[in-house]
């Protein structure tokens, strides 16, 4: 039982190696952690997928309070202040919805840890799939990695999402996580067709999701895992994603591989505007119809790195995703490699440099578009220099 409760609490503070203890007594504890990250992404100012400032400040609080001999109340908050000198709060156009706001809430949840049962939490937190998919989310700089599998912030609780009820339990060498993301979208068109010729979006009506994941430690160095997630998307067919992965970690060498297969997981919306002129009144009216096409996809992610005793680290990653429509036509949506190096001055301060070789072509399913001409272009490579301080 001691091992289970220690593991449960360990899950709660897993990312807080540098946390500062604010309160620690027989009744409970409060720890504070944070990160100052200053980065800049270089590349082609028009044709690189990412470009410009990537700077933020992150602050987190985690607390635990003893309820009785078996139960402990836990809670956490983590916020991020995005910094940039352009009109938009963030100058890095990632898919993370959190970066649409200057101040974003990354985590906000509470729950109970039981020494026999495990941990139950509710709020904004990482979903079950993250247990395995995070193994390849190890690029040295922010913004790279974890794009091949199809997981993402606010996407069916495959990473951070709100309204997530989660269970996590560790039994010997096996960890099992399960989650349910509650529906949080109202019907926009009730049960009748939308007015004005428009159609419902993918997240209208029921957008609930549920998933489960398991990771097994085969040896002290090697782990294997798998996850399965189902997401509702309104009147469209359910989306589903399963992943499987392997990880090797001896504190010097690190290697991981993840494979993902999604059904109806990737979608592309196409809008068509129809203009009608009334010859009698001379009035011109227009209506817009949005059609959503669902795609299956296959995803691959790999990582290989080595940490030297002198503080130098090396890491390379590979991310690829291939989408396929109902006609069997396949197109790359993600296809890149990263090569990175870092240097740790101490356990808090690190500098990083990472170069991305981007193989996304103009004919890609989701191409890079020239901001001036609006036409699709082959993605140019980009390069990020960054410094971070963890406290």
N, C-alpha and C positions, 0 to 999 in steps of 0.2 A: 504493500500500500504506500510505503514511503516513496518508492520509486515512481509510482503513478502520480502522486501529488507534486513531486519535484519536477516531473516531466511536464505536468499541466502548467505549473507556474513558469517553467522554462519556456513554454510556448508563448506565454504572455509577455515575457521580457526578452524574447529571442534577439531582437534587433537593437537592444539597448546596452550593448557592451560598454559604451562610453557614458552611460547615464550618470547624472549627478543625483545623489540621494538628498532629498529635501527633508523627509521625515522617515524615521525607521525605529519603531519601538514595538512593544508586545501587542499593540492594538492594530498596527498596520504600517504601511509604507507608501511614500509618494516619491517617484523618481522623475527627474526632468532630463530631457535630451534635446539635441538640436543639431542643425547643420547649416553652415554658411557655404554656399556653392557659387563660385564665380567662373563662368565659362564663356567662351566665344567660339562660334562655328564659322570656319572659313570655307570658301569654295567659290563656285561661279555665282555671282550675285543674282542671276536670272534663272539658271538651269539646275542648281543644286536643290535637292529635296529639303534640306535644312540650311538655314543661313542666319547669322547674326548673333545677338546676345542671348545667353542662356544662364541667367543669374537668379538665384532665389535664396530665401532664408526660411528655414524650417524649424519649428518648435513643437515639442511633444511632452505630454504629461501622462504618467501611468500610476495608478494607485491600486492598492489592495488592502482590504480590511477583514479581519477574522470575524466570521459569524459564529461558528462553533468549532468543535474538534475536527470536523470533516469538511466544512464549507468555508469558502473565502469569497468575499465580494470583490470584483475587479472592475476597473474602468480605464478608459484611455481616450486621449484626444491628441491629434496631430494636425497642425495647420501649416500652410506654406504661403509666404509672401513672394509673389513673382515680381521681378524687377526688370525693366527694360526702358530704353530711351526713345521708343517709337510710340505711335498712337495707341497701339494695342498693348494690353498688359504683358503679354509674352510675345517675344519675337521669334520663337521657335514653333512652327506650325505642326505640332504633334497631334495625335488623335486623342490625347488626354483632355477630357472636358474640364478637368480641374484647372487647366492652364488658360481657360477662357476668362477667369476672374483674377483680379490682382491679389486678393486674399482667398485662398481655397482651403476647404476642410478635407484633408486626406483621410483621417480616421476619427470616429467618434462613436464609441460603443461601451456597453456595460454588460455584466453578466456574473455568473457564479462558477467557481471552480470547486469540484467535489473530489475528494481523495480517492473514492472508489469508482465514480462514474466518468469523470472527465470535466470538460469545460463547455459551458453553454453561454453564448454571447448574442447580443442583438444590437444592430446599429450600422454605421458605415464602417466596413471592414473588408478584408480580403476573403474571397469565397473559397470553397473547398479546392477547386482546381489549382489554385496558386501553390498548394502543397507540393505539386510535382512540376508545374510549368515554370516556377521560379528558379529551378535548377539551371536553366540556360539564360536567365535574365541577369547576367553577370558582366555585361560590358562595363568598361572602366568609367566611361563618362555618361552623363544623363542624356537620354533621348535615343540611344542606340539599344537594340536588342529586344527580344520577346515580341517580334512582329510576325514571325512565320506561322505560329500555331493558330493565330486568330483571336487570342485572348486580348483583353483590353480593359481599361478603366471604364466603368459603367456599362459594360457589355455582358449582360446575363450573369453578373457576379463572378466572372472568371478572374478578375483582379479586384480592385477596390470598388465597392458599390454600396448604396444606401438601402435601408430596409432589409438587411440580411440577417436571418436567424441562423446561427451556426453552432454545430457541435464538433468538438475535437477531443479524441481520446487516444491514449497511447497504452498499448498492451504488449509488454515485452519489446520485441523488435519491430512491432507493427504500429503505425499511426494511421488512424482513420478519421477523416473529416467529412462532414455532410452539411449542406446548407439549403435554405429556401429563401428566395428573394420575393418579397411580397409585391403584388401589382401596385403601381403608383401612378397610372395614367387613366384619366377619365375618357369615356367615349366622346369623340368629337362630333360624330355624325349620328348618334343613337343607333337605331336599327334600320334607318332609311338611308338612301344614297345621300352623299354630301351635296349641299347646295352649291350652285355656281360651277358645277362640272368638275370640282376637285374631288380627290379621293383621299381615303385615310392614309396616314403615314404608317410606317412599319411598327412604331411603338404605340399606336392607338389601341384602344380596348385593352385586352389582357397582355401585359408585358412581364408577367411573373416568370421566375426561373428557379430551377433546382439542380443540385449536383452533388456528387460524392467523389472522394479521392482516397487512395490508400498508398502508403509508402512503407516498404519493408527493408530493413537494414540486414542485408545478407551476410556481410562481414563488418568489421569495424571501419572499413574503408569504402565499401561498395553498397549502394542502395538502388532499389528498383521501385517504380511506382506507376500508377495509372489514375486517370480521372475521367468522369463522364458528366456532361452538363446538357440540360435541355432548357431552351428559352422559348417563351410564348411571344408571338409577334402579330398580335391583332388577328385579322381574318386570314392572314397568310399561314402557310404550313409551319409547324414548330421547327425551330432550329436545334440542332444537336451537335455536340463536339465531344469526341473522346481523344485522350492523349495517353501516351505511354513513354516512359523515360528511364534512363540509367544515369547514375552519378558515381564518380570516383573522386575521393578527396582525402589526401594524406597530409594536408596543411602546407605541402610544398607544391605538388602536382595537383591540378584540378582538371577534370574532364567530365563533360555531361552531354547527353544527346536526348532530344525529345522529338517525338513524332505525333502529329495530330491529323485527324480526319473529321471534317465537318460536313454536315448535310444542311442545306438551306441556310448556311451560316453567313455567307457573304452576299450582299445585295447591292444592286445598282438601280437608282431611281432616274427615270427619264421623264422630263416634263414637256408636254406639247400644248401650245397655245393656239386656239382657234378664234379667228376674228370674223364677225358677221356684220354686214352692213344692211340696214333696213332702207330700201330705196324710197319708201313712202315718207318716213319721218327723217331720214338722213342720219339716224342715230347708229353709232358703231358700238357693238358690244363684243367682249372677248371672254373666253373661259379657258381655264388651264386644267389639263388632265395629267395626273402623275401616274406612271406605270412603274411598278417595282418588279425587277427580275431577280430571282433567287439563284444562287450558285452554290455548288458543293466546292470543297477545297481540300487540298492535301498540303500539310505544312511540315517543315523540317527546321530544327534549330540545333546547333552544336556549339560547344565552347571548349577551349583548351588553353590552359594557363599554367604558369610556374611562378612561384614566389621565392626570391633569393633571401638569404639571411641578412644581407646588407640593406634591405628595404626596397630593392628594385623588384618590380613585378611585371610580368608579361601576360597578355590575354588576347586571344583571337576568337572571333565568333562567326557563325554562318547562319543566316536567316533566309529561308526561301518558302514561298507560298504559291501554289498553282491553283487557280480557280477554273471550274469547269461548268458550263451551262448544260441545259437539258439536251442540246444537240450534240454534246460531246466535244465542243470546241474548248480548248484549254488555253489559258493565258496566265502569264506570271503577274502576280500582284505585288510580291515582295521578292527581291533577289539581291542580297548584298553580303559582303564580308567586312569585318572590322579587324584592324591590327592595332593593338594598344600597348602602351607602357606606362608605368607609374613609379613614383618614388615616395616612400613614407619617411618623413622626417621623424615622426614618432607615431603613437597609436591614434593621434587626433588629426594631424596635418598631413595632407597628401597632395601631390601634383600629378596630373595625368595628361597624356597626349594620345589621341586616337584618330586613326585614319580609316575612312569608310570607302570601300570600292563598291560603287553602286552599279549594278548591272540591269537596272530597270530601263526598258526601252520605251520609245514613243508609242509602240503598238501595245503596251501593257494594258491590262484591265483598268488600272488606276494610274495613269501616267502622270509625270510631272508636266505642268503646263507653264509655258513662258508667261510671266505676268504682264508683259507688254503686248504680245501678239495674241495670247490666249490659246495658242496652238500647242499640241503635245510635243515634247522633246525627249531625247534620251537623257536620263538623269546624269548629271555631272557628279563626280566624287566630292566628298566634303571631309573636313578635318577639324577636330575640336581640341582646344587647349583649355584646361580647367584646373582650378585649385579648390579643395574643400577642407573645411575644418569641422570636425565632429566634437560635440561636447555633451 
